[in-house]
Amino acid sequence: MSLQFKDAFWGSDFISNAGYETILQRLNDGRRTCKDVEELLKMRASAEEKYGKELVSIVRKAGGSAEICTLKASFEEMKTQIENVGNLHIQLSGLLKEEVKRMEEFRERQKEQRKKFEVIMEKVQKSKISLYKKTIDSKKAYDQRCKEADEAEQTAERLGSAPTATPKQIEKMNTKSKQCREAAVEAEKQYKSNIEQLERIRQEWESTHIETCEMFQQQEEDRISVIRNALWVHCNQLSMQCVKDDECCESVRKSLENCDVIADNNNFVEMKKCNPTPPAPIEYQSYYDNNASVQRNGGAGFVEGVKKRFSNLLPGSCTFGSKLNINDGVSEPPGMVPAGTSDGVYASIPIVHQSQQSSKEYKAIYDYIAQGEDELSISIGDVLEVIEEGEDGWWTVHRNGLTGLVPGSYLAKE
């Protein structure tokens, strides 16, 4: 059973407005609650937006470009889903801001409606109080006039029966008694007129009070319903956000299921393998055996040693992983031949090695759309020239006369 405001909020006396003021206080408290809900949603929207932007920023700063094969794919999927979660939280922030705007519009509409009824109610209440005071004053005047008329009539009656009263005194007293009675009659008419007016204004006030109570009760029902629905929708939005977050995590878990330890290690070996066998050991050779050989060969041995040394200085003459012996000399850092060897070379001569520069061409393995002026959009299969590999995972590349930043994880060596 629904209780009605109009049946429960009346004043205790004729001019009392306590019931109406109680309802007004309730409406003001409800308006304050609306503002509190709006503030809650605003703060939650701000937190969601800040959290979402932080997640996107984390993805931008995350590295992982040094990883390879399936683990790299899983790590990239993790970054992608973190960015997706961040964008979802930013979208949730927008939804909350829209809900706040709707709450504000609803609160303002209720304010305008309530203001109209408050003006009417205040006007009727003032009229009722003013006429009530006037009626009370007229009743006092009526009572006073009746009392004076009664006293005058009693005095005239006593004077008429008094033997010492003169006819002139009796006539004068009768005239005064008549005038007092006429004044009492006039005061009675005024009092009755005020009573009738007061009854009309009371009926008008009562009907206005009932109408206002009904309107205010409807407003209160609407307010409770709107706030309830807003909070309900907010909880639904948070639940959906949790579901979407879990979907993103599930995508990462599926990617991790495809992460293969053996495949990653095999890929590393295939990409970076060097020599399949270890270098040969250094054999012992006697100094005296070598010196005797030099003495037997004489000048020819010296010339052959010099030729051998200078042949090692020529580009492309150095071989790695071959068997070493004493005649070849002890290895030194690249570009320098040791001085003071037994074959007569006295000065170190720099060796010029022709180094083969590693390829800087990479191929795009994912699409990427530029999100800043310093970034470059790429498509799968694009061949790019890498200018600089940034430590933060963003590489500077060149393509078709354009230069910009792209995620290094989106590229693979050509």
C-alpha positions in Angstrom: 0.0 0.0 0.0 1.4 3.4 -1.0 1.1 6.2 1.5 0.2 9.6 0.2 1.9 12.9 1.1 -1.5 14.7 1.0 -2.8 12.4 3.8 0.1 12.8 6.1 1.5 16.4 5.9 -0.9 19.0 7.4 -0.3 21.7 9.9 -1.4 21.4 13.5 -3.3 24.7 13.5 -5.0 26.9 10.9 -1.9 28.9 9.9 0.7 26.2 10.5 2.7 25.2 7.4 4.8 22.5 9.1 3.7 19.6 6.8 4.5 21.6 3.7 7.9 22.6 5.0 8.7 19.0 5.9 8.1 18.0 2.3 10.2 20.9 1.1 13.1 19.7 3.3 12.8 16.2 1.9 13.0 17.6 -1.6 16.0 19.7 -0.8 17.7 16.7 0.7 16.9 14.7 -2.4 18.4 17.4 -4.6 21.6 17.3 -2.5 21.6 13.5 -3.0 21.4 14.0 -6.8 24.4 16.3 -6.6 26.3 13.7 -4.6 25.6 11.0 -7.1 26.7 13.3 -9.9 29.9 14.0 -8.1 30.5 10.3 -7.5 30.1 9.5 -11.2 32.3 12.4 -12.1 35.1 11.2 -9.9 34.7 7.6 -11.2 34.8 8.9 -14.8 38.0 10.8 -14.0 39.6 7.8 -12.4 38.6 5.5 -15.4 40.0 8.0 -17.9 43.2 8.5 -16.0 43.6 4.7 -15.6 42.9 4.1 -19.3 45.5 6.7 -20.4 48.1 5.3 -18.0 47.6 1.8 -19.5 48.0 3.2 -23.1 51.1 5.1 -21.9 52.6 1.9 -20.4 52.2 0.1 -23.7 54.0 2.9 -25.5 56.9 2.7 -23.1 57.1 -1.1 -22.9 60.0 -2.7 -24.6 60.3 -6.3 -25.7 61.8 -5.6 -29.1 64.8 -7.9 -28.3 62.6 -11.0 -27.9 62.0 -13.4 -30.8 59.6 -16.0 -32.1 56.6 -17.2 -30.1 57.4 -15.5 -26.9 57.7 -12.2 -28.7 54.3 -12.7 -30.3 52.8 -13.4 -26.8 54.4 -10.3 -25.4 53.1 -8.2 -28.3 49.7 -9.7 -27.7 49.9 -8.7 -24.1 50.8 -5.1 -25.0 48.0 -5.0 -27.5 45.4 -6.2 -25.0 46.6 -3.9 -22.3 46.1 -1.0 -24.8 42.7 -2.4 -25.6 41.8 -2.5 -21.9 43.0 1.1 -21.6 40.8 2.2 -24.5 37.8 0.4 -23.0 38.3 2.2 -19.7 38.5 5.5 -21.6 35.2 4.6 -23.3 33.6 3.8 -19.9 34.7 7.2 -18.7 32.8 8.8 -21.6 29.7 6.8 -20.7 29.8 7.9 -17.1 30.2 11.6 -18.2 27.0 11.2 -20.3 25.2 9.8 -17.3 26.3 12.7 -15.2 25.0 15.1 -17.8 21.6 13.3 -17.9 21.4 13.5 -14.1 22.1 17.3 -14.1 19.4 17.9 -16.7 16.9 15.8 -14.7 17.7 17.8 -11.5 17.3 21.1 -13.3 13.9 20.1 -14.7 12.7 19.1 -11.3 13.9 22.4 -9.9 11.9 24.4 -12.5 8.7 22.3 -11.8 9.0 22.6 -8.1 9.6 26.4 -8.3 6.2 27.0 -10.0 4.3 25.1 -7.2 6.4 26.8 -4.5 5.4 30.3 -5.8 1.7 29.4 -5.9 1.8 27.7 -2.5 3.7 30.7 -0.9 1.1 33.1 -2.4 -1.9 31.2 -1.1 -0.3 30.7 2.3 0.4 34.4 2.7 -3.2 35.3 1.7 -4.5 32.8 4.2 -2.4 34.1 7.1 -3.3 37.8 6.2 -7.0 37.1 6.0 -6.9 35.0 9.2 -5.3 37.9 11.1 -7.9 40.3 9.7 -10.7 37.9 10.7 -9.4 37.6 14.2 -9.2 41.4 14.5 -12.8 41.7 13.2 -14.0 39.1 15.7 -12.3 41.1 18.5 -14.0 44.2 17.3 -17.4 42.4 17.0 -17.0 41.1 20.6 -16.1 44.5 21.9 -19.1 46.2 20.1 -21.5 43.6 21.4 -20.2 44.1 24.9 -20.6 47.9 24.6 -24.1 47.5 23.2 -25.1 45.2 26.1 -23.7 47.6 28.7 -25.4 50.6 27.1 -28.8 48.8 27.0 -28.4 47.7 30.6 -27.5 51.3 31.6 -30.5 52.7 29.7 -32.8 50.2 31.4 -31.5 51.1 34.8 -31.7 54.8 34.1 -35.3 54.4 32.8 -36.4 52.9 36.1 -34.6 55.3 38.3 -37.0 58.0 39.8 -34.3 60.7 39.7 -33.6 60.3 35.9 -34.9 63.1 33.7 -36.5 62.4 30.4 -33.6 64.1 28.6 -31.1 61.7 30.3 -33.2 58.7 29.4 -33.5 59.8 25.8 -29.8 60.4 25.6 -29.0 57.0 27.0 -31.4 55.3 24.7 -29.8 57.0 21.7 -26.4 55.8 22.8 -27.7 52.3 23.4 -29.1 52.3 19.9 -25.9 53.5 18.4 -23.9 50.8 20.2 -26.3 48.2 18.9 -25.9 49.4 15.4 -22.1 49.4 15.7 -22.3 45.8 17.0 -24.5 44.8 14.1 -22.0 46.4 11.6 -19.1 44.6 13.3 -21.0 41.4 13.1 -21.5 41.9 9.4 -17.8 42.6 8.9 -16.8 39.6 11.0 -19.1 37.3 9.0 -17.8 38.7 5.7 -14.2 38.0 6.8 -15.2 34.5 7.9 -16.7 33.8 4.4 -13.6 35.1 2.7 -11.3 33.2 5.0 -13.3 30.0 4.2 -12.9 30.6 0.5 -9.1 31.1 0.8 -8.8 28.1 3.1 -10.5 25.9 0.5 -8.2 27.3 -2.2 -5.2 26.7 0.0 -6.3 23.2 0.8 -6.7 22.3 -2.8 -3.4 23.9 -3.7 -1.7 22.0 -0.8 -3.2 18.7 -2.0 -2.1 19.4 -5.6 1.4 20.4 -4.5 1.7 17.3 -2.3 0.8 15.1 -5.2 3.2 16.9 -7.5 6.1 16.7 -4.9 5.4 13.0 -4.3 5.6 12.4 -8.0 8.9 14.2 -8.2 10.2 12.3 -5.3 9.2 9.0 -6.9 10.9 10.1 -10.2 14.1 11.2 -8.4 14.4 7.9 -6.5 13.7 5.9 -9.7 16.3 7.9 -11.7 19.0 7.6 -9.1 18.3 3.9 -8.7 18.5 3.3 -12.4 21.7 5.4 -12.7 23.4 3.3 -10.1 22.1 0.1 -11.6 23.4 1.1 -15.1 26.7 2.1 -13.5 27.1 -1.4 -11.9 26.1 -3.0 -15.3 28.8 -0.9 -17.0 31.4 -2.0 -14.5 30.4 -5.7 -14.9 30.7 -5.4 -18.7 34.1 -3.8 -18.2 35.2 -6.8 -16.1 33.9 -9.1 -18.8 35.8 -7.2 -21.6 38.9 -7.1 -19.5 38.7 -10.9 -19.0 38.2 -11.4 -22.8 41.4 -9.4 -23.4 43.2 -11.6 -20.8 41.8 -14.7 -22.4 43.3 -13.6 -25.8 46.7 -13.2 -24.1 46.3 -16.7 -22.5 45.6 -18.2 -25.9 48.7 -16.6 -27.3 50.7 -17.9 -24.4 49.4 -21.4 -25.2 51.2 -21.1 -28.5 54.4 -20.1 -26.9 56.9 -23.0 -27.4 60.2 -23.1 -25.6 61.8 -25.5 -28.0 60.6 -23.5 -31.0 62.0 -20.3 -29.6 65.4 -21.9 -28.9 65.5 -23.5 -32.4 64.7 -20.2 -34.0 67.5 -18.5 -32.1 70.0 -21.1 -33.2 68.9 -20.9 -36.8 69.1 -17.1 -36.8 72.3 -16.6 -34.8 74.4 -19.8 -35.3 78.2 -19.4 -35.9 80.6 -22.4 -36.3 79.3 -25.9 -35.8 82.5 -27.1 -34.2 84.9 -25.8 -31.5 88.3 -24.3 -32.6 91.3 -26.7 -32.9 93.7 -26.9 -29.9 97.1 -25.2 -30.1 99.9 -27.8 -30.8 103.3 -27.7 -29.1 106.3 -27.0 -31.3 109.8 -27.0 -30.0 111.7 -23.7 -30.4 114.8 -25.6 -31.3 113.1 -27.6 -34.0 111.8 -24.4 -35.6 115.1 -22.6 -35.2 117.0 -25.5 -36.8 114.5 -25.4 -39.7 115.2 -21.7 -40.2 118.9 -22.3 -40.2 118.6 -25.0 -42.8 116.4 -23.0 -45.0 118.6 -19.9 -44.6 117.7 -16.8 -46.4 114.9 -18.6 -48.3 113.1 -19.3 -45.1 113.3 -15.7 -44.1 111.9 -14.6 -47.5 109.1 -17.2 -47.3 108.2 -16.0 -43.7 108.0 -12.4 -44.9 105.8 -13.4 -47.8 103.6 -15.3 -45.5 103.2 -12.4 -43.1 102.4 -9.9 -45.9 100.0 -12.3 -47.5 98.1 -12.3 -44.2 97.8 -8.5 -44.4 95.9 -8.6 -47.7 92.1 -8.2 -47.5 90.2 -11.4 -47.4 93.3 -13.4 -46.5 92.4 -13.9 -42.9 90.5 -17.1 -42.1 88.8 -17.9 -38.8 88.3 -21.2 -37.2 91.4 -22.8 -39.0 94.1 -24.7 -37.2 96.8 -22.5 -35.8 100.5 -23.3 -35.5 103.6 -21.6 -34.2 104.6 -20.4 -37.7 101.4 -18.4 -38.1 102.2 -16.5 -34.9 100.0 -15.9 -31.8 96.7 -14.2 -32.6 96.3 -10.5 -31.7 93.4 -8.1 -31.8 92.1 -7.4 -35.3 94.1 -4.9 -37.2 97.5 -5.5 -35.6 100.4 -7.9 -36.3 102.7 -8.6 -33.4 106.2 -7.2 -33.5 109.5 -8.9 -32.7 108.7 -12.3 -34.3 111.3 -14.8 -35.3 110.6 -14.4 -39.0 112.1 -10.9 -39.2 109.1 -8.6 -39.2 110.1 -5.8 -36.8 107.2 -3.3 -37.1 103.5 -3.9 -36.6 101.5 -3.1 -39.7 97.8 -2.4 -39.4 95.5 -4.8 -41.2 92.6 -3.3 -43.1 89.6 -5.6 -42.9 86.7 -5.0 -45.2 83.7 -5.3 -42.9 80.4 -6.3 -44.3 77.7 -4.0 -43.0 74.6 -5.7 -41.6 71.4 -5.2 -43.6 69.1 -2.5 -42.2 66.1 -3.4 -44.3 63.2 -4.7 -42.3 59.7 -5.9 -43.4 56.5 -4.9 -41.6 54.7 -7.9 -40.1 51.7 -5.9 -38.7 49.7 -3.0 -39.7 50.2 0.2 -37.7 48.3 3.5 -38.0 50.3 6.6 -37.0 48.9 8.3 -33.9 51.2 11.3 -33.7 52.9 13.7 -36.1 56.3 12.0 -35.5 55.0 8.5 -36.3 54.7 6.7 -39.7 51.8 4.5 -40.8 52.9 1.1 -42.2 51.1 -2.0 -43.7 52.0 -5.7 -43.7 54.7 -6.4 -46.2 56.2 -2.9 -46.4 60.0 -2.9 -46.7 61.6 -0.2 -44.6 65.1 1.1 -43.9 65.8 1.3 -40.2 67.8 4.4 -39.3 67.9 4.1 -35.5 66.7 1.5 -33.1 65.4 3.3 -30.0 65.9 1.7 -26.6 62.2 2.4 -25.8 61.0 0.1 -28.6 60.3 2.9 -31.1 62.5 2.7 -34.2 63.1 5.5 -36.7 62.5 4.2 -40.3 62.6 5.5 -43.8 60.1 4.6 -46.6 59.2 6.2 -49.9 60.8 9.5 -48.9 59.0 9.6 -45.5 60.7 9.2 -42.1 59.0 8.5 -38.8 58.6 6.3 -35.7 57.1 2.8 -35.7 57.0 0.1 -33.0 60.1 -2.0 -33.5 58.1 -5.1 -32.5 56.0 -4.6 -35.7 59.1 -5.3 -37.9 61.2 -8.3 -38.9 64.6 -8.4 -40.6 64.3 -8.9 -44.3 
